Amino acid sequence: MDNSELILSNIFNRKSVRNFTDKKVDKADLLTIIKAGMSAPSALNLQPWEFIVFDDMETIDWMVNLHDYSKMFKTATAGIVVCGNMDKTIEGFEDFWIQDCSAATQNILLAIEALNLGGVWLGIYPIDERCKKLIDYFNLPLNIIPFAVIALGHPSNVEKSKNKWDDKKLHWNKW
């Protein structure tokens, strides 16, 4: 398989994994995953992202009750909080940090897939209650806003990717 086939295969095979084995994620893999996140594009290359990586059981156990959809942390062995640094935004266009952190989060998910790990994106921002819980737990500075949490680990079973192609959503030249 050539490079383009590998990259497209990784994109097409990415899936949300919610159940994990108890095997720990290697720290080198976690660093590779964060490096992928930091390789995302950003408006004016301001790179407004910050990352909190955790693999301690206290934090993982706390994450289980973060919100109604965070139960996959019952089996996760690591997690990542993607945050936006409001000191790295564009005056008058501050909300571009959301797109930038989305791109970083997607890169993280693709790196997780490439490393034969599993992960799932848990939405945080713009839900104030979720943001506040993370701000308090991690003692985040005022300029840092939690954007997303990713639960990850070694998949406990083989998940199948979903074919999301829908030709009705493709428009050529005009609507």
C-alpha positions as CSV (number, residue, x, y, z in Angstrom):
1,M,0.0,0.0,0.0
2,D,1.4,3.4,-0.9
3,N,1.3,6.5,1.4
4,S,-1.9,7.9,0.0
5,E,-3.7,4.5,0.3
6,L,-2.5,4.2,3.9
7,I,-3.7,7.7,4.8
8,L,-7.1,7.2,3.2
9,S,-7.5,3.8,4.8
10,N,-6.8,5.3,8.2
11,I,-9.4,8.0,7.6
12,F,-12.0,5.6,6.3
13,N,-11.4,3.1,9.1
14,R,-11.5,5.5,12.0
15,K,-14.3,4.7,14.4
16,S,-15.4,5.5,17.9
17,V,-14.2,2.9,20.4
18,R,-15.9,2.8,23.8
19,N,-14.7,-0.4,25.4
20,F,-11.0,-1.1,26.2
21,T,-8.8,-3.8,27.7
22,D,-6.9,-3.1,30.9
23,K,-3.6,-2.8,29.0
24,K,-2.0,0.6,29.5
25,V,-1.3,2.9,26.6
26,D,2.5,3.4,26.1
27,K,3.8,6.9,27.0
28,A,5.6,7.0,23.6
29,D,2.3,6.4,21.9
30,L,0.6,9.2,23.9
31,L,3.4,11.6,22.9
32,T,3.0,10.6,19.2
33,I,-0.8,11.2,19.5
34,I,-0.2,14.6,21.0
35,K,2.4,15.4,18.3
36,A,-0.3,14.6,15.7
37,G,-2.7,16.9,17.5
38,M,-0.2,19.7,17.4
39,S,0.3,19.1,13.7
40,A,-3.2,20.3,12.9
41,P,-3.8,23.5,10.9
42,S,-4.8,26.6,12.8
43,A,-5.9,30.2,11.9
44,L,-2.8,32.3,11.4
45,N,-0.9,29.4,12.8
46,L,-1.6,30.6,16.3
47,Q,-2.0,27.0,17.6
48,P,-4.4,27.9,20.4
49,W,-4.5,24.3,21.7
50,E,-3.2,23.0,25.0
51,F,-3.5,19.3,26.0
52,I,-3.8,17.5,29.4
53,V,-2.9,13.8,29.1
54,F,-3.8,11.6,32.0
55,D,-3.4,7.9,32.7
56,D,-3.8,7.9,36.5
57,M,-6.8,5.9,37.9
58,E,-8.0,8.7,40.1
59,T,-8.6,11.0,37.1
60,I,-9.9,8.2,34.9
61,D,-12.4,7.2,37.7
62,W,-13.4,10.9,38.1
63,M,-14.1,11.1,34.3
64,V,-16.7,8.3,34.4
65,N,-19.1,10.8,36.0
66,L,-18.2,13.9,34.0
67,H,-21.4,13.7,32.1
68,D,-24.1,11.2,30.8
69,Y,-21.9,10.0,27.9
70,S,-18.6,9.5,29.7
71,K,-19.2,6.0,30.9
72,M,-16.6,4.6,28.5
73,F,-14.0,5.8,31.0
74,K,-14.9,2.7,33.1
75,T,-12.5,0.8,30.9
76,A,-10.3,3.5,29.4
77,T,-6.7,3.5,30.5
78,A,-5.9,7.0,29.3
79,G,-7.5,10.3,28.3
80,I,-6.8,13.6,26.8
81,V,-8.4,17.0,27.4
82,V,-8.1,19.3,24.5
83,C,-8.2,22.9,25.6
84,G,-8.3,26.3,23.9
85,N,-5.9,29.0,25.0
86,M,-7.8,32.3,24.7
87,D,-4.5,34.2,24.7
88,K,-3.8,32.6,21.3
89,T,-6.9,33.8,19.4
90,I,-7.4,36.4,16.7
91,E,-8.8,39.7,17.9
92,G,-12.3,40.1,16.4
93,F,-12.4,36.4,15.3
94,E,-11.9,34.7,18.7
95,D,-14.1,31.8,17.9
96,F,-11.7,30.4,15.3
97,W,-10.1,28.5,18.3
98,I,-13.0,26.1,18.1
99,Q,-12.2,25.1,14.5
100,D,-8.5,24.9,15.4
101,C,-9.2,22.6,18.4
102,S,-11.5,20.5,16.3
103,A,-8.8,19.9,13.7
104,A,-6.4,19.0,16.5
105,T,-8.9,16.6,18.0
106,Q,-9.5,14.9,14.7
107,N,-5.7,14.5,14.2
108,I,-5.6,12.9,17.6
109,L,-8.4,10.5,16.7
110,L,-6.6,9.6,13.4
111,A,-3.3,9.0,15.2
112,I,-5.1,6.7,17.7
113,E,-6.5,4.7,14.8
114,A,-3.1,4.6,13.1
115,L,-1.5,3.2,16.3
116,N,-4.2,0.4,16.5
117,L,-5.6,1.9,19.6
118,G,-9.2,3.0,20.2
119,G,-10.7,6.3,21.2
120,V,-13.8,8.3,21.4
121,W,-14.5,12.1,21.3
122,L,-16.6,13.4,24.2
123,G,-18.1,16.8,23.7
124,I,-17.4,19.4,26.3
125,Y,-17.5,22.9,24.9
126,P,-19.9,24.9,24.8
127,I,-21.8,23.2,27.6
128,D,-21.0,25.4,30.6
129,E,-21.6,22.7,33.3
130,R,-19.1,20.3,31.6
131,C,-16.5,23.1,31.1
132,K,-16.8,24.2,34.7
133,K,-16.3,20.6,36.0
134,L,-13.0,20.3,34.1
135,I,-11.9,23.9,34.9
136,D,-12.3,23.1,38.6
137,Y,-10.9,19.6,38.5
138,F,-7.7,20.5,36.6
139,N,-7.4,24.0,38.1
140,L,-7.3,25.6,34.7
141,P,-6.1,29.2,34.3
142,L,-8.7,31.7,33.3
143,N,-7.5,31.9,29.7
144,I,-7.9,28.1,29.1
145,I,-11.2,26.6,28.0
146,P,-11.8,22.8,27.9
147,F,-13.0,21.9,24.4
148,A,-13.1,18.1,24.3
149,V,-12.1,15.0,26.2
150,I,-10.9,11.8,24.4
151,A,-11.1,8.4,26.2
152,L,-8.6,6.0,24.8
153,G,-7.0,2.6,25.3
154,H,-6.5,-0.7,23.6
155,P,-9.8,-1.9,22.1
156,S,-11.4,-4.8,23.8
157,N,-13.1,-6.0,20.6
158,V,-12.9,-5.4,16.9
159,E,-15.1,-2.4,16.1
160,K,-16.2,-1.9,12.5
161,S,-16.0,1.5,10.9
162,K,-19.2,3.0,9.5
163,N,-19.6,3.9,5.9
164,K,-20.8,7.5,6.2
165,W,-20.9,8.2,2.4
166,D,-24.1,9.8,1.4
167,D,-24.3,11.1,-2.2
168,K,-27.3,13.3,-1.4
169,K,-24.9,15.5,0.6
170,L,-22.6,16.1,-2.3
171,H,-23.4,19.2,-4.5
172,W,-21.4,20.0,-7.6
173,N,-20.8,23.6,-8.6
174,K,-24.2,24.8,-7.2
175,W,-26.7,23.6,-4.6
